[in-house]
Amino acid sequence: MSGSITIPGYAANTRVPGIRFALDNSKANTAQTARRVLIVGQMLAAGSATAGTASISAGPTDAVTKYGAGSQCAIMVARYMALDSQGEVWVLPLGDDAASVAATGSVTIGGTAAASGTLALYIGDALVPVLVTAGDTPATIATNIVSAAAGVSGLPVTVAVDGTTAGKVDVTALNKGMSGNDILLGLNVLGTAGGQQTPSGITVTLAQMTGGTQNPTTLASALSGLGDRVYDLFIHPYTDTASLSVFKTQFDNLTGRWAPSEQIYGHGVTAYRGSYGEATAFGLTQNDPHTTIMGISDSPSAPMAWATEIGAVTAISMRTNPTLPITGSAGVLNVLPPSDAGRFISSQRNSLLWDGISTHKVDDSGTVMVERLITTYQENASGEPDDSYLDIETLLTAEICLQDMQTYLSSQFGGYGLVADGTVIPAGAKFTTAQLIGKSVVARYRWQGQQLWVQNADTFAQNLVAQNAGNGQVSLLMPYDFANQLWQIAGNCQFVKS
């Protein structure tokens, strides 16, 4: 067929003599989608950023300037970068709602110091070491607490001497809202083994943070304004019903970021503080294939710290190979562990994994490691138990495979015409058939298998369906078989005596 070869930029009617070559990169694209995470949290009025507008982060110092020292955003950026300094991090800052109330707590000192020492006060997992000198009164120690807190940068609270009660220190969350209720006040967290004990002669009474109300109602509009940029992970501190519902809508498979018309994906990561019973009850109310929630019991580290660090190790694993299980040494966190009494035992963790809550373990050194990350999806639309979206690795792998397949097919067939199967297409002609597209899908699946993302390529090839649906549409049935994670090795130790 004369003139069937398409040469970009060459005018077929030219009569000027010459040899002309076009450079066509359509078959050479090996690039993969950029991996990036989005931190969603609250900023302070002192920050220079615009609330509701996402921007790339230049690191912890930049975050303090943009979002304010001690803000959720600044704290989360610092914790993320401490584990993943190579990832691309974006931040979506939210302002405090005018109707929100800040959580408050207090520290009250009683007695008179009989000996000098150090009071190991904790605000979250941040140590505030307070000098106590023999003879100090409650009022003196309260003043020293305020001074010591001022010397610890990035605290999520303000600390001030109470105006009416001697020896009392008022603690107020910088960011308003329910998340402030999860800032624990602690004392001697490391215990005597860690060299921490209250100086003799004084007592310390902690009133935990409470009273914080209403997380930002601007969350929905802020997420809707993100445009079509792909964010693999959405890391946030919110576990209230309203906020989780907003994320669920954003990620929806049919109308949200996972819809075929959008293909911009994303997975939410957060954490929940509560006892085993509370975590179970909470988990049973959740059902989102695109959200992962870690149960943290009574860990001094805030849920936003857990969420951020889990997001960081997940992002690292996703860049390495999304099918690898995020567990053990691949999921080591810098958070403080729950108390001995608060740590979930094996049977409790197994139960939580059936109730939509992810789990962690603590080794003898006190190091916290992710045990298993699951989604909160538990039932299908008919209300029947459904484990198809159980593990986060399945969703991460699906995202990477679908993005890769989309990029590959766009590179191979962008700007092509579609003709019926069996049509003879001359070499170089920019036309294809559904059958040829199906063969390309199989070829790319085999390549994905070489990356160990998927398996059983021959079965995929046998069961793939590629149909010319008319009007320029090719419909594909792609029977993906993602690689699995190794979770258990079970054996029977059958011993003998001789």
N, C-alpha and C positions, 0 to 999 in steps of 0.2 A: 504494500500500500504506500504510494508515494506521499511523502510529507507526514507520515504518521509519527515520526520521532519529534517530540517537543523539545525545543531548545530555548530555555528562558532568556528573554532579552534580545532574541535574534529575530529580525524582521524578514520574513520569507520573501518579500517582494523586492529586496535590495538587489541592485544591479552593479554595485561597486565591487570590483574584484577583491578577494582577500580570503584568508583562512581565519575563522572566528570560533573561539571556544567559550562556552559558558561554564561557570563553576557552580555545580549543583550539589548542595550538602544534604539533600533530602534522605539519602540512604546512609549517612554517616553519623547521625545523631546517637551518641551513647550516653548523653547526660542524664542524670537522675534528678528528681525533684528535690529542691533544697529542704533540709530538715530544720524546723524552727519550733520554738515553744512560745506560749503566751502566758505571762503572769498577770492574773486579774486580781486586783486588790484596791485598797483605799489609799489615797494620798492625803496630805495635809494642806491647809490653805496657804502655808508658807512656801509650798513647792511651786516651781516655775512652769510645770507641765499644764496642759489643758485637759481637764477631766473629760473622760469619754473618748479621747483620741489616743490610739495606739502608736507607739514609736519604739524603735530599736534601742536596746540598752547598751550603754558604753561601759557598764560596770558599776560597782557599789558606790563609788564617789559621785558619779554622774546621777545615780538614783537618789542620793541624798539631796542633791541640788534640785532635781526635777520633782521629787515627791515629798521631801521633808524628812529630816532625821527622825527615826522612830516610827515612821509610817509603815503600814503593812507592805506597801510596794518596795520601799527601801530595804526593809528587813528580808523580804523574800528574794530580792535580787542578790543580796550579799550571800545568803545561804545557798542559793542556786550556784552562783559562781564558785563557791568554795568546793563544790563537787564536780561541776562541769564547766571548765573555763574555756572550752572550745566550741560550745554550742551557740547557735544564734538565738538570742533571747529578745523578745519583745515584751512590752508592758502596756497593759490597758488600765490606766488609773481611773478610779471612781471617786467622786467627792462624797463626803458625808451628807446624808439626808438632813434637811432642816428639822424634820420631826424626830430624828433619831436621838437617843439618849446614850451617853457614855457610861460604860461599866465603871463601878467604883469598888474599892476594898480598903483595908486598913491594916496597920501594924501597931499594936499597943504594947508598950513596955511597962512592966511592973517591978517593984522592988528597987534595991540599990546594989550596984555592983560590988561584990565582996572581993573580987580579984580582977586583974586586967586580962584581956583576951580579945578575941575577934568573933564578932557575931556574923555568922554565915547566912545572910539573907539572900533569898533568890526571888527574882522577878522573872517568871517564866524559867528558862534555863540559864539566865544570866546571873552570875554571882555578883552580889553587892557586898563586899567585905566592910564591916563597920567596926572601927576601933572602939573598944570599951576599956576604960581605965577604972581601977578600983576607986570606989566612992562616987562614981557617976550616978546621977539621978535619972529617972525616966525622961525628964525634959531634956537633959543633956544628951542622952542617947538618941532621942528622937531627932534632935538637931543634927547629930552626927550621921544618922541614917540619911537625912536629906542631902547632906554634904557628900556622903559616899555615893549616893545615887547619881548626883550631878557629875561624878567622875567616871561614870560608866556610859560610854557613848551608845546611842542607838536604842535606848530603852523605849518600849512601846507605851510608856505611861509617864505622867507627871507625879512627882512625889513632894508633898508639902506637910509641914507641921500643922496639926489640927488646931483651929482657933479657939476651941472650947475645952478640950480634954487634954490635960497634961500627959505627956508621954505617948500621945497618939499621933500616928503619921497617916495622912490620907493619900491613897493611891488612885489615880484616875486615868483611864485609857485615853490615849491621844486620839485614836480614831473612834468615832461613835459607832454604835451598832452592837449586834448580838455577839460578834466575834470577840469583843473585849471580855465577855464573860469567861472565855477559855484561857485567859492569862492567869496562870496559877501563881500564888505567892507561897514560897517555901522557906524552910529553915533547916539548915544542916543536912542538906539533901544527900551528901556523901557519907554522913555518919561519922562516928568516931574513927572508923578505919581510914576515912579520908581526912582525918585531922580536924573535923568540924564538930564543935559542941558549944552550947550556950554558956557564956561566962557565969560563974556561980553568983548567986544573989539576985539574979533578975529572972523575970518570966517574960515570955513573948507570946502574945495572942494574935493570931492571924485571922482576919475576916476576909474570906475569898471574894474575888471580883464578882459582882452581880449587878443587875439592873440595866445592863445594856440592851437596847431595843432597836429593832428595825434595821436590817442590813440595806444597802443602797437599792432603792427602787428604780434607779437609772440603769441597772444591769442589762435589762432587755434591750433598751435603745442603744446602749454602748456596744453590745455584741452584734446587733443588727447593722451597725455602722462600720463593721470591720472590712466590708467589701469582699473581694474574692481571693484575698491572700490566704494561702494554706498555712495553718498552724497545726502541728501534729498533736500537741498537748496543751490543754487549758488548765493551768495550775491556779487554784483559788482556795480561800479559807472558809467557804460558805457551806453549811449543811442545813440551813432552814429550808422548809418546804417550798417557799416562793422562789428562792434562788435556784434550787435544784430543778424545779420545774422549768425555769427559764433556760437552763443549760440543756435539759432534755429536749425541749422544743427546738433549740438551735442545732442539735446534733441529729435530729430525726432522719430516719432512712428514706422517707418518702417526700418530706417537705423541707428538710433542713440541710445541713452541710454535707450529709452523706447521700442526699438524693442524687439520682442520675443527672438531673438538670444542673446540679451545683458542683459535686465532686471536689469539695474543698475540705471535707473530712474534719478530724479533730476528736480528742478524747479528754474528758474531764478527770482531774485528779484532785482529791481533797481528803480530809481526815476527820474522824469523829472521836471526841473525848467522852468516855462513859464506861461504866462497869460492864461486865459480861452481859448481864440482863438488859441493861439499857442499850448496848450495841446490838443485841439480838432483836429487840423490839424495833429499833430504828431500821435495821437492815431489812426486816420483813416488809417495811413500807416502801422500799425502793424497787425499781424495775427499769433500769436504763442500760442498754447494751454499750453505751458510750460514756459511762462514768464509773470510776473506781474510787472506793472509799476505804481508807485504812482505819481500823479500830486501834486506838492508842491507849486505852485505859486511863491511868492516872499519871502518865508521863508528864514531867515538869515542862517539857518542850511543847509549845503551842501547836495546835492542829495545822496552822499555816506553815510552821517549820517542817513538820512531817510531810505535808503535801508537797512542799517545794523540793525537799530532798528526794522524795520518791519520784517526783517528776524528773529530777536531774539524772538519777540512775536509769530511769526508763528511757530517757532521751539518748543516753550513751549506748544503752543496749540496742535501741532501735537503729542507731547509725551503724553499729557493728553487724548485727543480724537480728531482725525483728522476731525471728522464731525462737531465739535462745531464751530459756526461762530466766526471769529476773528474780533471782533468789540467792541466798547465801552470800558468797564473796562478791557476786555481781550486784548485790543490793545492800551494801554496807552504808549505814546512815550515821550522821554526826549528832543525832538527837540524844537526849538523855532517856534512859529506859524507864518503864513504869517501876513502881515499888515492887518488892518481892511479893507482897500480898496481892498486888494488882495485876501481876503478869498472868496472862491467859495460859492455862495448861493445855496439853495436847487435845484432850477431848473437847474442850471449849473452843479451841481454834478450828477443829474439824467442824463443829456445829456452826461457827460463824461463816465458814466457807460454804456452807449450805444455805446461808441466810443473807448472802450478798455483801459480806464484809471481808475485806482482805486482811491478811495476818502477817505478823512479824515474830521473830524469835530474838532472844537475848542470850549471848554466850556468858561464860563464867567471868569474863573480864568486864562485863557490862556493855559490850558492843551490841548495837541493835542492827539486825539484818532483816531485810524483807524475806518472808517465807513464801508467800504466794499472792500475786495480784490478780484479782478477779473483777469482773464487772458486777453491777448490781442487778443485772438481768436474770430473772428467775422464772418468769411465766410468759407464754406467748399470748397473742390476742384473744385466744379462746379460754385463757385462764389455766391452761395445762402446763405442768412443769416443763421447762425447756433449758437445756444446757448448751445450746448451740453457740452462744456468745459468752461462755463461762470465763475463759482466760483472756486477759488483756493482750497477750501475745497474738492471739487469733486476730484481734482487731488491728493491731499494728501491722501484722503481716498482710492482711487483706488490703489495708491502705496502700502499702508500698507496692504490692503486686498490681493493684488496679491503676495506680498512678503510672507505673512502669509500662503497663500494657497500653494505656491511653497515649503516652508519649511515643511509644513505638509505632502504633498504628497511625498516629497523626503524621509521623515522619515518613512512613511508608506510602500512605495513600492520600495525603493532603492535596487537594486540587485535582483529584482524579474523577473521571467519569465512571459510571457503573453500567455494565451490560450483563446480559443473561449468562448463566453458567453454560459452559461449552462454547462460547464465542471465541473465535481465534483472534487473539490480540497481538498485533505485530510488536516486535521488540522496540522499546523506546516509547511506545504510545502510552499516554497517561490515562489508561482505562484499566478497570479490574472487574472481577466477578466476586460474588459472595463466596464461592468455593476457594478462590485464591486468597481472600481475606481470612477464611478459616484456616488455610494452611499456614499463613503468617502467624495467626494466633497460636497455633500448635508449636511453631518454631520458637516463638518468644516464650511460651510456657516451658519448653525444654531448656531454654537459657535460664529462666527463673529457677528451674530445677537444679541447674549447675550452681546457682547461688545458695542452694539448700533452703529456699523459701517454700518450695512446693515439692510434691512427690508423685510417683506413678504417672509419668508423662504418656506412656503408651495407652493407659486407660483413659486419660484425658483426651487423647487424639481420637480414640474409638468413639467416645461419647459426645464429642463436640458437635454442635449443630450450627451451621451458618446458612441462613435463608435470605434470599432476595425478597424483601417484603414489599417491593414496589415503591414508586415515588422517591427513589434515591436512598432507601433505607435498607441496611443489612442488619438482620436480627441475629444475635449470637446467644447460644446457650453454652456457657463455659463451666464445665463441672470441676471446679477447683478442688484440689486436695492439699491443704496446707500442711507443712511439716509440723509434727507434734513436739511437745516438750516432754522431757524425761522427768517424771514426778516421783515415781516409786520403783524400787527393785524389791521384790518379795521372794523369799526362799524358805524352804523348810530345812532346818538344821537337824538332820536325822543322824544321831550319833549312835555309836556301838561301843560295847565294852569287850575287851579281850583279856 
